[in-house]
Amino acid sequence: MKTVPVWEAAARLGINPCQLTFLIVSHHQSLSANGDLPEALVPTLAQWLGVAQWEAEPLAPPPPMTIESDPVPRRRLLRQLTAKLLAKRKIGESHTQVVHAYRAVPAHLRGEAKLLVERLLRAGYLLPKPTEYGFQISLAPAGLKALKTLVSGEDLHVLPELWE
């Protein structure tokens, strides 16, 4: 069974994705586990909306959200911290002092940044390295894919346990 992402169906039908989801649920229809809807349902939705025909060409996915435009403050901060470590290639055996990671963060958000670093350490996305001259960290290679996805803005719903 072919499916269509809700955002794409909504754009092609000319309505908001939330309105489309409400319409689907109010008519006792269901979405797939990943939030897509069956393509066969689209003509019925168009009829319910009074739309003659939906656009035949698939739309391009929305562009990834930049770190600066992220509306969720804690997630934006997590993305800033992780982006800094990725840019400096502090992965695996290449460590940096934890205070260097905070340099990417405005001074008034450093307390929140420390909380996020603790969460990253507990979840295993950061590797600790205590030394005589200070505490050092690096990104864990095992969690790199999820962190890169979050930083790039491709999927902002990864790792919610860290930023919610």
C-alpha positions as a Markdown table, in Angstrom:
| # | Residue | x | y | z |
|---|---|---|---|---|
| 1 | Met | 0.0 | 0.0 | 0.0 |
| 2 | Lys | 1.4 | 3.4 | -1.1 |
| 3 | Thr | 1.4 | 6.1 | 1.5 |
| 4 | Val | 1.7 | 9.9 | 1.4 |
| 5 | Pro | 3.2 | 12.1 | 4.2 |
| 6 | Val | 0.6 | 14.2 | 5.9 |
| 7 | Trp | 2.6 | 17.4 | 5.2 |
| 8 | Glu | 2.7 | 16.6 | 1.5 |
| 9 | Ala | -1.0 | 15.7 | 1.2 |
| 10 | Ala | -2.0 | 18.9 | 3.1 |
| 11 | Ala | 0.2 | 21.1 | 0.9 |
| 12 | Arg | -1.3 | 19.5 | -2.3 |
| 13 | Leu | -4.8 | 19.9 | -0.9 |
| 14 | Gly | -4.2 | 23.4 | 0.2 |
| 15 | Ile | -4.8 | 23.1 | 3.9 |
| 16 | Asn | -2.8 | 23.0 | 7.1 |
| 17 | Pro | -1.4 | 19.6 | 8.2 |
| 18 | Cys | -3.1 | 19.9 | 11.6 |
| 19 | Gln | -6.4 | 20.5 | 9.9 |
| 20 | Leu | -5.9 | 17.5 | 7.6 |
| 21 | Thr | -5.0 | 15.3 | 10.6 |
| 22 | Phe | -8.2 | 16.5 | 12.4 |
| 23 | Leu | -10.3 | 15.8 | 9.3 |
| 24 | Ile | -8.9 | 12.3 | 9.0 |
| 25 | Val | -9.4 | 11.5 | 12.7 |
| 26 | Ser | -12.9 | 13.0 | 12.8 |
| 27 | His | -14.0 | 10.7 | 9.9 |
| 28 | His | -12.6 | 7.7 | 11.9 |
| 29 | Gln | -9.8 | 7.1 | 9.4 |
| 30 | Ser | -6.3 | 6.3 | 10.6 |
| 31 | Leu | -2.7 | 7.2 | 9.8 |
| 32 | Ser | 0.2 | 4.7 | 9.5 |
| 33 | Ala | 2.6 | 4.3 | 12.4 |
| 34 | Asn | 5.0 | 6.9 | 10.9 |
| 35 | Gly | 2.2 | 9.4 | 10.4 |
| 36 | Asp | 1.6 | 8.9 | 6.7 |
| 37 | Leu | -1.9 | 8.3 | 5.2 |
| 38 | Pro | -2.9 | 5.8 | 2.5 |
| 39 | Glu | -2.7 | 7.3 | -1.0 |
| 40 | Ala | -6.1 | 5.7 | -1.8 |
| 41 | Leu | -7.6 | 8.0 | 0.9 |
| 42 | Val | -6.6 | 11.2 | -0.8 |
| 43 | Pro | -9.5 | 11.4 | -3.4 |
| 44 | Thr | -11.9 | 10.9 | -0.5 |
| 45 | Leu | -10.2 | 13.7 | 1.4 |
| 46 | Ala | -10.4 | 16.0 | -1.6 |
| 47 | Gln | -14.1 | 15.3 | -1.9 |
| 48 | Trp | -14.7 | 16.1 | 1.8 |
| 49 | Leu | -12.8 | 19.3 | 1.3 |
| 50 | Gly | -14.6 | 20.2 | -1.9 |
| 51 | Val | -11.3 | 20.2 | -3.8 |
| 52 | Ala | -11.8 | 19.1 | -7.4 |
| 53 | Gln | -8.4 | 17.5 | -7.8 |
| 54 | Trp | -5.1 | 17.6 | -6.0 |
| 55 | Glu | -1.8 | 18.5 | -7.6 |
| 56 | Ala | -0.4 | 15.5 | -9.4 |
| 57 | Glu | 3.3 | 16.3 | -8.9 |
| 58 | Pro | 4.8 | 15.5 | -5.5 |
| 59 | Leu | 6.1 | 18.5 | -3.6 |
| 60 | Ala | 9.6 | 18.8 | -2.4 |
| 61 | Pro | 10.0 | 18.2 | 1.3 |
| 62 | Pro | 10.2 | 21.4 | 3.4 |
| 63 | Pro | 13.8 | 22.6 | 3.9 |
| 64 | Pro | 15.5 | 21.5 | 7.1 |
| 65 | Met | 15.1 | 24.0 | 10.0 |
| 66 | Thr | 18.2 | 26.0 | 10.8 |
| 67 | Ile | 19.5 | 26.0 | 14.4 |
| 68 | Glu | 18.9 | 29.7 | 14.7 |
| 69 | Ser | 15.2 | 29.4 | 13.7 |
| 70 | Asp | 14.4 | 26.4 | 15.9 |
| 71 | Pro | 11.4 | 27.4 | 18.0 |
| 72 | Val | 12.2 | 25.0 | 20.9 |
| 73 | Pro | 14.8 | 26.7 | 23.1 |
| 74 | Arg | 16.2 | 23.6 | 24.8 |
| 75 | Arg | 16.4 | 21.7 | 21.5 |
| 76 | Arg | 18.1 | 24.8 | 19.8 |
| 77 | Leu | 20.7 | 24.8 | 22.6 |
| 78 | Leu | 21.3 | 21.1 | 22.3 |
| 79 | Arg | 21.8 | 21.5 | 18.5 |
| 80 | Gln | 24.3 | 24.4 | 19.2 |
| 81 | Leu | 26.3 | 22.3 | 21.6 |
| 82 | Thr | 26.4 | 19.3 | 19.4 |
| 83 | Ala | 27.1 | 21.3 | 16.2 |
| 84 | Lys | 30.1 | 22.9 | 18.0 |
| 85 | Leu | 31.5 | 19.5 | 18.9 |
| 86 | Leu | 30.9 | 18.1 | 15.4 |
| 87 | Ala | 32.6 | 21.1 | 13.8 |
| 88 | Lys | 35.6 | 20.7 | 16.0 |
| 89 | Arg | 35.6 | 16.9 | 15.2 |
| 90 | Lys | 35.5 | 16.0 | 18.9 |
| 91 | Ile | 34.4 | 12.4 | 18.3 |
| 92 | Gly | 35.6 | 9.3 | 20.0 |
| 93 | Glu | 39.2 | 9.6 | 21.2 |
| 94 | Ser | 39.4 | 13.4 | 20.3 |
| 95 | His | 38.3 | 15.2 | 23.5 |
| 96 | Thr | 37.9 | 18.8 | 24.5 |
| 97 | Gln | 37.5 | 20.4 | 27.9 |
| 98 | Val | 33.8 | 20.7 | 28.7 |
| 99 | Val | 34.1 | 24.5 | 29.2 |
| 100 | His | 35.0 | 24.8 | 25.5 |
| 101 | Ala | 31.7 | 23.2 | 24.5 |
| 102 | Tyr | 29.9 | 26.0 | 26.4 |
| 103 | Arg | 31.6 | 28.7 | 24.3 |
| 104 | Ala | 29.0 | 28.1 | 21.6 |
| 105 | Val | 26.3 | 29.2 | 24.1 |
| 106 | Pro | 25.3 | 32.6 | 25.3 |
| 107 | Ala | 26.3 | 33.3 | 29.0 |
| 108 | His | 22.7 | 33.4 | 30.3 |
| 109 | Leu | 22.1 | 29.9 | 28.9 |
| 110 | Arg | 25.2 | 28.2 | 30.3 |
| 111 | Gly | 23.3 | 26.6 | 33.3 |
| 112 | Glu | 20.8 | 25.0 | 30.8 |
| 113 | Ala | 23.8 | 23.9 | 28.7 |
| 114 | Lys | 25.4 | 22.2 | 31.7 |
| 115 | Leu | 22.1 | 20.3 | 32.2 |
| 116 | Leu | 22.1 | 19.2 | 28.6 |
| 117 | Val | 25.7 | 18.0 | 28.8 |
| 118 | Glu | 24.8 | 15.9 | 31.9 |
| 119 | Arg | 21.8 | 14.4 | 30.0 |
| 120 | Leu | 24.1 | 13.6 | 27.0 |
| 121 | Leu | 26.6 | 12.0 | 29.3 |
| 122 | Arg | 23.9 | 9.9 | 31.1 |
| 123 | Ala | 22.3 | 8.8 | 27.8 |
| 124 | Gly | 25.7 | 7.8 | 26.4 |
| 125 | Tyr | 25.9 | 10.4 | 23.6 |
| 126 | Leu | 29.0 | 12.0 | 25.2 |
| 127 | Leu | 32.1 | 10.2 | 26.4 |
| 128 | Pro | 33.7 | 11.5 | 29.6 |
| 129 | Lys | 37.4 | 11.7 | 30.2 |
| 130 | Pro | 38.4 | 13.0 | 33.7 |
| 131 | Thr | 42.0 | 14.4 | 33.6 |
| 132 | Glu | 44.3 | 16.2 | 36.1 |
| 133 | Tyr | 43.6 | 19.5 | 34.3 |
| 134 | Gly | 39.9 | 19.3 | 34.0 |
| 135 | Phe | 36.9 | 17.3 | 32.8 |
| 136 | Gln | 36.9 | 16.5 | 29.0 |
| 137 | Ile | 34.2 | 15.2 | 26.7 |
| 138 | Ser | 33.8 | 13.9 | 23.2 |
| 139 | Leu | 30.8 | 12.7 | 21.1 |
| 140 | Ala | 30.2 | 8.9 | 21.2 |
| 141 | Pro | 30.6 | 7.4 | 17.8 |
| 142 | Ala | 27.6 | 5.1 | 18.5 |
| 143 | Gly | 25.2 | 8.0 | 18.8 |
| 144 | Leu | 26.6 | 10.1 | 16.0 |
| 145 | Lys | 23.9 | 9.4 | 13.4 |
| 146 | Ala | 21.1 | 10.6 | 15.6 |
| 147 | Leu | 23.0 | 13.7 | 16.7 |
| 148 | Lys | 23.9 | 14.6 | 13.1 |
| 149 | Thr | 20.2 | 14.2 | 12.1 |
| 150 | Leu | 19.2 | 16.5 | 14.9 |
| 151 | Val | 21.8 | 19.1 | 14.1 |
| 152 | Ser | 21.1 | 19.1 | 10.4 |
| 153 | Gly | 17.4 | 19.8 | 11.0 |
| 154 | Glu | 16.3 | 16.8 | 8.9 |
| 155 | Asp | 14.3 | 15.3 | 11.7 |
| 156 | Leu | 13.7 | 17.4 | 14.8 |
| 157 | His | 11.8 | 14.6 | 16.6 |
| 158 | Val | 14.9 | 12.5 | 17.4 |
| 159 | Leu | 16.2 | 12.2 | 20.9 |
| 160 | Pro | 13.2 | 13.9 | 22.7 |
| 161 | Glu | 14.4 | 12.5 | 26.0 |
| 162 | Leu | 17.3 | 14.9 | 25.9 |
| 163 | Trp | 15.5 | 18.2 | 25.1 |
| 164 | Glu | 12.0 | 17.9 | 26.4 |
